[in-house]
Amino acid sequence: MSNQTDFPNFLSALKHQPETAAKTGRDMLKRFNQHQFDQFDQGTPVAELVKERAVFIDQILKKIWQHSFDSNKFTLLAVGGYGRNELHPYSDIDILILCSENLVDNSLISQFITLLWDIGFEVGSAIRTLDECIQAAHDDITTATNLLEARWLTGDYNLFEQLQSLWKRTDFWPSHRFFQGKMAEQQARHKRFHDTVYQLEPNIKESPGGLRDIQTLFWVAKRHFNATSIHQLVQKRFITPEEFRELDAAYKFLSRVRFLLHRLKKRREDRLSFDNQQEVAENFGYQNTPEKLAVEQFMNSYYRNLRSVVKLNEILLQHFNEELCDIQTTTIININQRFQLIDQYLDIRSEQVFQYFPSALLEIFIILENDPNIAGIRARTIRLLRENLHLIDEDFRRDPINKALFIEILRQPRGINASLKRMHSYGLLDAYIPAFHKITGLMQFNIFHAYTVDEHTLLVIRHLRRFFIKEYAFEFPTAHQITKNICKPEVLFLAALFHDIAKGRNGAHEVLGAEDAQIFCQQHNLNEPDTKLIVWLVRYHLEFSSVAQRKDLSDPAVIQAFSNFVGTQERLNYLYLLTVADICSTSDDVWNDWKNGLLLDLYNQTSNALDKALEIPKTKTKKALLHQEKARELLAKNGLNVSDYQALWNSLKKSAFFTRQTPIEICRLTLTLYQRQQQDINIHITGRTQRGASELMIYMLNRDFLFGQITQTLDNLDLNVVEAKVYSTTENMTLVLVYFLDRDQEAIEDPMIIQLITDKLQKNLQNPNSLPSTTNLRRSRQVKHFNTPTDIEFREINKYQTEMSITTKDISGLLSRIGQAFRECEIRMHDAKINTVGEKAEDTFIISSIDNKALEQSECDHLKQILTDAITR
């Protein structure tokens, strides 16, 4: 072993120069770390390195212990990963100091642990008497697990033997209780990670499918069989050699990733953050290709290993459950010639069922859906499902019975989401739809998509199912109401199944996915209307969200164009439900009240436009007149006469105010302006509007380039602008409406924060020529790891206005930079819709020249250059 020549110096320092022992130990540890890193680079298996490290630490601890203690009243034990002889470079060194009696003075132990810290070890320690140990282990399964893999290092061996004899007692965590405790522990841990292996930045130890899941199997096996390794379960015929090889390969892969993370970060690191993912992918030898980034290829391998662990963890723990907890079989109920229930768990009646009746591979899921009392599938049946996947070939897929069974799975009144998750977990979904296999574990390296494509797809179906269930109606009331008009839910689920199935291929995934859906529907004999609807939904599943978040929904032309595109109320209903489910399934952080309001607004307006019985204003002028009429009625109910606000309304008639605001908003804003104090700058903030965001209203003397000043102030306050509107009046006044959220995508209702925002704006707007200093804002550390190109496009709306669309990286102070560019180029901003998609900003602005004309080509080119420079500097 390396560093053996360092030991004499360390021991000498320990004996003759204790004050320098820590430094000598640190130097020795540093050289040992480098030795291990060199060995790792040369291809030494991590299993050897972590054992070598444990032996190295053993030697140091023993020598320090022997130097520090001359009493046999103590015993030093290694616990945790250290107890298993597995130590990664910067892992905690967990030790238990066992005492024969209560300590009066533990100064020697404190000195011992302090020296370990001084050398550079991260130490997790406990000091207990034997009785205290027994009591703590009785009370807590984590403590008991530590004792299960405790390893004697030095001291009174008799104390260690007394502690280990605990496991021979029938009242101390018997196998079935220990199993149940570890299962509960695992379920709670998985819940913290949303019960999915697919996280943007997974924890390789704690996430589902991680190292802890494999260790859980080992702990249960050790308790029940007294096994010293997972391999011994093969000898006991508890797992198959194939299962062991799959589990062992995953463990080695994850261990290598963990070792490399420690090495790269020079500290304990178990999370695969974005920067870590790229470094690890490069170290593993992955390279970018035109189809897929290196980091995406690595994460695809990572997720596939985790899926293997999850599947085997389920099978083996279910096997343990059957052996440990179902000791006496109480009931066996035959379902049909192929299946039976054993204590509420579904099982095959013969080992050859799937070979003789391949269609039973699909039939089993319909049985599960039809009986809510079935607790799960027995381990041997899960094994046989996986072992017989080869039966799902082209002949199987062409069989009319199997086609009918698959569609029937999607038509059941309950259990659809659970069945599809099981089918995917066991490999049946990938086998039956080969295109789905290509998106399994497919990661998209961005912040917006928190899950792999396959997991996202299943989450979309889960959300769609919840829309139909009354108990969850409170989550999405409109969606639940719409489902009452959905005659064929399976159409919706099939559209969801195929909406992202072409991700990762060359070409537009919605176009390619629609082609796949068309083939599937025809092969499964779906009728023409259903086929057309499914294909249309897949092809245009992005359209609803794009229009809602990027277009001016107050413009009758926009609504009319979208209603023409949708064509029917049926299509609108299906598309709305798919869109909501799709957005909610991308990330926990994407959905908010503001986005909900936008989608509802587009849905309701389009629905009205499709209703031929309703008279919908076709022009902005007619819409403005209708809104004014309804607003007058509301204002009268609030005690205002027409004469009280007619002058204000007259001054706004040439603006788009009455078109873009609803009658309720016109009433509310008119009341606010009527009640305002007569001052140069009037600022009013509404904490939460019906639209789900906070609203900033500014009414002041007309001034160009206000947008830059306002957005820079809000940027400095770390607020997120989602929409802005500027209305100029004929009385040389300007009305600005800005809708904003905090960084958690919530409206701001705290009066103190509202007052702070008001004061900052009041101060900064006093000087028309000054811009507030830019603060280096805290932005998500994740954003910096992405290279998002800047794309700026212009479209002339009419001779007065130009639409500018900009897609770029969501950098700090982006809106204030855009506002400054408008100022520099003498551009007037009329409307802004701000949409952030993960690390990407997708913003749309309605702009004009300073004299209210659409921009010339030369002006567009100049603005584009200024904007590009401002964003990339």
N, C-alpha and C positions, 0 to 999 in steps of 0.2 A: 504493500500500500504506500502511496505517496505520503510524504510528510513524516515518515517514521523518524527521520533524522532530526525533525523539529522537536520531538517529544523530550529528548534529554534536556534541551535548553529550557523548555517549558517547565519540566519537573524541577530543574535546578532553580529557576526563578521562583517557582511555587514554594520551594523549601528555604532558599536563602535570601531571595529578594521579592517578597510577596507584593510589594508596591509596583513591581514591573511585570508581574505575572500576567496581568490583564493585557498589557501591550504585546507581550510575547505570544499570548494566546490569540490575540486579534491577528497578528502577522501570520501565525500558523493557519488560522481559519481562512484567511485571505488566499494563501497559497494553495490550500486544499480546494477551495472553491474554483480557482483557476485550473487546477489539475482536473477537476470533474468537468468543467466546461470544455477543456481540450479533449477529454475522453468522449464527451458527447459529440463534438464536432467530427471525431474520427469514427463515429458510428457505434460506440458502445451502447448496448441496450439500457434504457432508463431503469429497468428492473434491477440491473446490476449496480447502477450508480446510486439509487436510493438505498439499497442495502449496504453498500460500501459506506455511505454517509452515516447511516445508523451505527455501524461498527466503529467508525471514527469518533462519533459523539460519545458512544459507550466508553471508549478508552479515556477520553478527556474527563467525563463525569466521574468515572471510577477513581481516577488519580486525584482529582480535587476532593472527592468524598473521603478517600482514605487519608488525605492530608488534613482534612478538616475535622474528622470524627475519629475518636478512639473508643467509642461506646457501641455496644451491640443492641442498644435500645431502639435503634432506627433501622429502617429498611428503605432503600431507594429503588423505585419501580418506574419503568417506562410504560406509558399508557398512550392511548390514541394511535395515530399513525406511527409514532415512534415505537410504540409497543408492538406493532406489526412488522417492525424493521423496515419501514418505508418513510424516508425523510427526503423531501425535495429541498433544493438549495436554501430557501428562506422560510421553510415551514416552521411553525411553532414546535418547540421541544416540550412536550407534555410529560410531566413527572408527578409522581405521587410519593410523598415521604410518609411512611407508615411508622407510627410511634407505639411503643409497648405501653406507654402511660401518658397521661396528660402532661404537657410541657409547662414548666414553671418559667423557664428561660429559653427562648428560641433564637437567641442572638447568633449562635453558630450556624443555624439553618439560614437565617437572614443573610449572613456573610457569604454562605455558599451560593445562594441564589443571586445575590448582588454581583458576585464574581462572574457568574455565568452571563448576566446581562452586560457586564463590563467587557467581556470578551467579544460580545456581539451576537449572542444567542437571543432569540425571542422565546421566552420561557413561560409556559403555562404550568403553574404549580398548585398543589393542594397538600396540606399537612393535616393528617388525621390519625386518630387512634384506630385500632382495629374495630372497636365498637362503633365509633363515629362513621367509619367506612361502611360497615354493614347497614347501619341505619340510613345513611345517605343513599346507598344502592337500593335498599328496599323502597325508598320514596321516589326515586328518579331513575327512569330507564336509561337515560344518557350516562349517568354515573355508573350504573350496572354494566353498560356496554363497555365503558372504559376498563372496568375490572375484568371483563371477559377476555380482553386482549392484553391485560397487564403482563409485563415481562420483568423478571428480577434482574437487577443490575449489580447491587452490592448491599451489604448489611446483613441483618439477621434473616437468614433464609427461612427459619421456622415461622416467622411472622407472615412471610409471603405464602407459605403452605397453608397456614390457617385461613388466610384470606381466600385462597383458591378453593379450599374445601367447601366454601359457600355454595358452589355450583353443584355439589352432590346432595344438597338439602332439597327435599321435595317442596318446601314452602318458599323457596327463593327463586322467583322468576321461572316457574316451570315452562317447558318448551312452548305450550300453547299460549300462555300469558305473555311470554317474551315476544312471540311472533305477533300477537295482537298489538302489543305496545309499539313494536317497530313499524308495523303497518300504519298505525295512527300517526306516528312520528313522520313517516314518509308522506302520507296524505297531506298533513299540515304543511310540510315543506313544499310539496308540489303546488299547493294552493297559493303559496306566496309567489310562485312563478306562473300563476294563471294556468296551471295544469298543462303546459305545453313545452315541448323541447325547443320550439322555434321562438327565440327571443332575439331582438336586435343585437344585444350585447350579453350573451349568456354567461352564466357562472358555471365553469366546467366541473366544479365539485357539487354544487347544491341544486342546479337546475334539473328538471326531470330528464332522465337518461344520462346524467352525469356520474362521476366517480362514486358519489354517495349512494346511488342506487345499486351499484355493484357491491359496495361494501355492506349494504343492508342484507343482500343475499348471503354474503359471507358470515355476517354476525348470526343470522338465523340458523345457518348450517352449522356453525361452530357450537351454538347452544344446543341444537338438537342432536347432531351427529358427533360432536366434539371434533369436527373437521378442522384441519390446519390450513386448508386451501380449498378453493372452488373445485379444483381438479378432483379432489376426493369424492365429490358428488357424482362424478362419472363412474368411479369405482363402485359406488353404492347404487348405481343404476338410477340415480335420481334425475340426472340430466343426460342427454345424449352427447356423444363425442362431438357431433356437429354443433350443438348448442354451446358446448364449452369452447370450441374453436372460435365461434362468433363472438362470444363474451370476452374471451381472452384477447382477441384482436382489437376489440373496442377499448378494453382496459389499457392495452399497450399504446394505442393511438392517443387516448385522452391523457395518459401519463406523460407521453412525450410532449404534448401540447403544454401541459402544466409545467413541466421541467423547463421548457423553452421560455415560457412566460416569466418564470422566476429569473432566468438568466438574462433576458432582455431588459427587465425592469429593475434588476438588482434589489429586489424586495419581494415579499410574498404578494403574489398577484394571481387570482383565480378567475378573473373576469376577462372575457374576450371582448374588450372595448374595440371601437373602430380602428384606432391606431394600432392596437395589438393584433387585430385580424390581418392587417396588411403586412406587418412585420413577420408574423408567423407564416403567412402564405408564402412570402418571399423565401424564408428560411427552409420551408418544406419543398422548395423547388418549383412552385407553380409559376406559370408565366401567362401574361395577358394574351388573349387570342381575339380575333375580330368578333367572335360570338360571345365570349365571356371573359370577364376580368379574372386575374389570378386569385384575388380575394374571394370572388364568388365561387370559383372552383374549389378552393380550400374549404369554404364554409359548407359547400354541398357535401364534401366528404365528411366534414364534422357532423352535420345533421344526420347523415345516413348512419353513422356510428351510434349516435344517440338514439335513433329509431330502433336500432338493433337491441340496445340495452333496454329500452322501454318495453319492447315486445317480450324479451326473455325475462325481464323482471316480472312482468304480468304472469307469464306462464309458470315460472318457478314459484312465485309467491302463492299463486292459486294452487299449485301442487302441494306446497307446504300447508296451505289452509285445509286442503282435503285430507292430508295425512294427520295433521296436528289437531284440527278443530272438529272435523267430521268423523270422529272416532267410531261412532255408532250410526250407521246409515238408518234413517227412520223411514223414508218413503222412496219408492221407485215407481214412477208413473210413465207408462208408455204413451207416447204422443202419436206415433205412427210406426211403420215398419223400419224407419231409419233413425228416429230420435226418441229419447226418453228424458225424463227429469229425475235427477238424483238430488234429493234435498234442495229443490228449487234451482239447481244448476243444470243447464242443458248439456246433454251428452249423446254421443252416438251409441247405437245398440250393437254395432259390429265394427271391428277395425277396418273392414273392407267396404264400408258404406260408400265412401267417395269414389272408390274404384268401380264399384258396380253401378252406382247412381251419381255420376258427376254433377248433375243438376242440384244435388243436395248441398253443394258448395254455396249456392245462392239461396236455396230453400231455407237454410238455417236462420237467415236474417229475417225472413218473413215470419218465422215462428217466434223469434225474439220480439218483433214488433207487435205481434198479436197477443202476447201475454205479458202484461206489465209486472206480474209477480215473479217472473224468471230473474234470478239474481245475477246470472252471468253464464259463462261457458266454462265447462270443466277443462282442466289443463290438457288432458290427452286429446280432447277434441280440437283445441286450439293448435296443438302440435300437428295433428293430422291435417287440419286445414292448410297449414303452412307447407307441410310435406307434399301435398297434392296439388299445389298451384300449377304444376306442369300440365295438369289436365285441362287448364283453361287455355286452349289453343284456338286456331281459326275455326276448326270444326265445332268447338264448344260455343264460340261466339255466333256462329251461323245457325245454331240449333234454335228453332222457334220457341221451344219451351224455355230456354235460358234467356232469350230476348224478352219474353213475356214476364219471367220472374224478375229480371232486373228492373223493368219499368214498374212492376207491381211493388217493388221495394219502395219506390218513390211515391206511390199512390196511397200508402197506408196512412191511417189517421193519426198515428203516433210512432215515435221511435225512429224516425227517418234519420235524424242527425246522429243518434247513437249508432245506428247500423252502418252508416257511411264511414264514421270514424273507425269502427271495428274493421270494416272491410279494407280500409286504407292501412290500418295498423298491421293486419295480417297479410297484406299484399294482394288481396283479391281485387281491389279497385284498380290498382296499377295493372294487374294481369288482364282484367276484363276490358279496360280502356287503355291500351298501350301508350297513347298520347299523355295520359295522366302520369305515367311513370316518369316522363321526361321533366315534369315540373315538381316531382317529389324531392324535397330538400333543396329546391332551387331558391337561392337567396338573391334578392335585389339589393345591391349595395347603396342604400340610401336610407334616410331617416324616416321618410314617409311610410314605407312598408315595413312594419315591425315584425312581420312573419314571413316565412317562406311561402311560395306561391300555393303549394298544396294545402298548407295550414290555413292560409287566408281564404282559399276557396271553401274549405269546410266550415270556417267561421261565418262566411256569407250565408251558407245554407242554414247554419244554426240561428243566425239572426232572422232569416226569413221564416223559419219555423216558429220562432217566438212571436212574430207578428200575428200569427194565426191563433195563439193561445190566450184565452181570456185573462188568465192569471198575470200575464205580462203586459196587458193592454196599457198599463200606466206608463210604461217605458216610451212607447211610441203610439199615442192614441189615434193619430190620423192613419198611420200605417195599419193598425188593427182594424179600424173602421173600413179601410179600403179592401182588406182581405175578405170581407163579407161579400164582395162582388167578384172575387176570384173563383171561377168555376173549376179550374184545373191547376191546382197548386204544383203538380208535377212538371208543368211547363216552366214555371218559375224556377224550380229546383234544377231542371236540366239546363236552363239558361245560366244559372249560377255555376253549375258544374263545368261549363264550357267557356265561361266569359274570359278567363285568363289562361286557358289551356295551351295557348300558343306562345306564352311568355318564354323568352330565351331563344326564340328562333329569329332568323333574319326576316324582317318585314313587320308590318303593323300587326300586333297580336290580335286586335279585334277583327281584322279582316281574315286572317288565317284561322282564328278560332271559329268564325262564322262558317268557314268552309268545313271544318271538322264537325261542327254541329249539324250541318246539312247532311253530311254522309251518315252520321250516327242516326239521325231521325229517320232517314230513308231506310237504313238497314233494320231499324226497329219498327217499321211499318206504322209510324205515326201519321195521322191524317195531314192533308196539305195545309189547312189553316194553322194547326198546332206547330207544324214544321216551320212555316213562314214566320210565325211569331217568335219562336225560339231563336231562329237564325237572325231575325231583326234585332232582338234584344242583345244577343252576343255582339253583333256588328256595331250597335250604337249604344252600348252600355255606358260610355263615357260622356255622351252628349248632354244628358240632363244636368249633370254636375257642372260641365263646362259653361253652359248657358246661364245657369243659376248664379255662378260665382264670377263670371267675367262679362256678362252683358248687362245693359241697362234695362231692368225689368219694368221700368216705368214707361218705356217706349212701346206704344201699341203695335208698332211694326215688328218689334222683336217678339212679342207674344204671338202675333198673327203668324209670323214665319215659323215659330216653334210649333204652334198648333197645326199648321199645314204639314210640317215634317212628321209629327206624331200621327195625325190622321184620325184616330179614334180614341174614345175614352178608355177602351180596354187596353190599348197599347200604353196609354199614359199611366194607367194604374200599375201595370206590370213594370214599366220602366221606373216609375217612382220607387216602388218597393225594392227593386234590384239596386237602384242607386243608393238608397239609404243604407241597405245592408252592406253594400260594397264599401262605402265610406267608413261605416262603423267597424268594419273588419280589417281596416288597414293598420290602425294603431289606436291605443286607448286615448291618445291626446288629440286626435283629429276632429272628432265630433264635438260641437258646442252649440249653444242656443242660437248664436248668430247664423251658423251654417244651416241649422234646422229651419230658421226663419226664411232664409233665402230659398231653400228647396220647397217649403210650403207655399211661399209666395208664387213661385213659378208654377207649381202644381195647381193652385187655386185659380190663378189667372188663365192658365191654359185650359183647365176644365171648363171655365166660364166661356172661353172663346169657342170651345167645341160644342157648347150647348146652343144649338141654332135658335132655341126659343128665347134666349137672352139677347137683349140689344146691347152690344158692346161697342163703345166708341172706337172708330177705326183710325181717327187722327188725333194728334196731340191737342189740337184746339178743342175738339169735342170732349176729350178726356178732361182737360183743364176746366171747362165749363161745368161738367158733371161733378167734379170734385169740389168746385166752389159752391155749387148748389147744396150739396150734402154737408159741407163744412159750415155753411150759414145756419143750417138747422141745428147743428151741434152747438154753435156759438150762442145762438138764441137761448138754448137750454141752460147755458152757463151765464146768462144775464148780460150779454154784450149786444148792443145795437149795431146795425150795419155802419152807422156813422162813426162808431168807435174805431173801426179798423179799415174803412174803405180807402183812406189815403195810403195806408201801408200796402194794401192789396193792389191798388192802382200802380204803385211804384214797382211792384214785382211782376206785373202782367207780361212784360217782355222777356222775363226769365222763364226757366223751365220749372219754377217752384211748384206750380199747381198741377203739373203733370207728374213730377217725380215724387211728390208727397201724397199720401193717402188722405182722405177727408179727416180722419181722426188725427193724423199728424198735423195737418193744416190747422185744425182747431187748437190743438195743444200748443203749437209754436206761436200762433196768433195771440193766444192768451198770455204766453210768456213775454212776447214782445210788447204787448199792451201794458203789462204790469212792470216793465223794466224801469230801472232808474235812468233818468236822462243824463248820460255821461258819454264821453268820447268813445270808450271801449266797453261794450256790454258783453259780459261773459256769463253763461249759464250752463251748468253741467247737470244732466239727469243721470242718476246712478245706474238705473236699468230701465231701458225702454222695452216696448213690446217686441222689438226686433232682437232682443237678447244681448245688446251691447250697451255700453255707456255712451251718452250723446253729449258732445261739446257744441254749444251754439255760441257763435260770436257775431255781434251786430255792431258795425263801426263804420267810420268814414271809408269810402272806397280807397283801396290801396292795392296796387299790383304786387304779385309775388308773396302774398300772405301765406300761401301753402308752405313755402320753404321755412318761414319763421315758425309756423305752428307745428309742423312735423318735427323740426329739429328740437323744439322744446319738449314735445311728447317723447321723442326718441331718447332724450337725455333723462327722462323720467322712467325709461324702460317700459313704455306703453306701446301697444301694438295696434296701429291704425288699420281698420278693415274697410273703411269707406269714407269718402269725403265729397262734399258738394259745395260749390261756390255760386251764389246768386248775386248779381249786381242789380241794383235798383236804379230807377230814373232819378232818384233824389240824391245821387252820389254816395249811396250807402252800399255796404256789402254784407250779405248774410252768409256765414260759413257754417256748415254742419259737418262735424267729424264724428264718426262712430269708432270707438276703440275698446280694446280689452287689455287686461293685464297679461303678463307672460304665461300665466296658467290658463289663458283663453277664457277668463271669466270677466263679467262686468264688475265695475268698481262701485261699491256702495258705502264704503267707510267715509263718513263726513269729513274726517281729518285729512284723508288722502285727497278727497275732492277739493277741499279748501287749498291744499298745497298746490294742486294742479292749477287752480284758478289764480293763485298768487303769482306763480311762475309765469303763466301766460300774460297776466296783466302787466308784469314788470317788463317782459321781453317785447311786448307789442307796443310799448310806449315810444320806442325809438324805431322809426320806420326803416332806417338804414342799417341797423345792427342785426347781426345773427348771433344767437347764444353760442358760447364755446361748446365744441363737441366733446362729449364725455366718451371715454373708451368703455362702452357698455359691456356688461356680462352677456355674452352670447353663448349658446349651447356649445360646449367643447366639441360636440360631435360634428358641427357644421364645418369646422376647419379642415376636416379630413376629406372633403369632397371638392372636386373640380367641376363646377357647373358653368358652362359657357354662357356668355351674355348674348341674347338674341333680341333685337329691337325691330319691330315692324310698324309701318304706318299705313292707315287706310282713311281716305277722305270720305267723311260721312255726307257732307254737303258743302256748299261754298263757304260756310261759316265755321265749320268745325272739322277736326281731324282726330281719329282714334289712334292712339299709340299703345301697342302691346309690348311689354318688356318681360322677358324671362331671364333670370339671373340668380346668382347665389344670394341667399338671405343674409347679407353681411350686416354688420353693425351700422346703424344710422343710414340705411339704404334710402328711406323716403326723404330724409333731409338732404341727402346728396342729390336726389332727383329734383327736389324743390330748388336747390341752389343752381342746378343746371338750367331749370326753367327761368330762373331769374337772370342768369348770365345771357341766355339766348332770347330774352324778352318774350317768353311764352306765357300765355294766360291759361290757367288750369280751371276747368269747369266741373269736372266730375272725375272721381277715382274709385276704382274697385280693386282692393288689395287682397290677394290670395296667396297664402304661404303653404306650400306642399313639401313638408319635411325640410330639407336644406335648400329648397328652391322657392324663389319668389316668382309668382306669375301675376303681374299687375297690369291693369288697363286704365288709361287716362283719356279723357276727352279734353282736347286742348285747342287753342287757336293762337293766332298772332296777337300782338298787343292791341291791334285795331279790329279784333274780332273777325278775322278771316281764316279760312283753312290754310294750312301751311303749304308753301311752295316746296318743290323737290329739293331745292338748294337749302331751304330752312330745315327740312327733315334731315338732310345729310349732316348739316352743321350740328343740330341737336344730338343726333346719334353719336357723333364723334365726342362731343362734350360729355355726354352721359357715359359713354364707354370709358373715357379717361377718369371720370369721377368715381365710377364703380370699381375700377381695377387698380386705382392708385393705392 
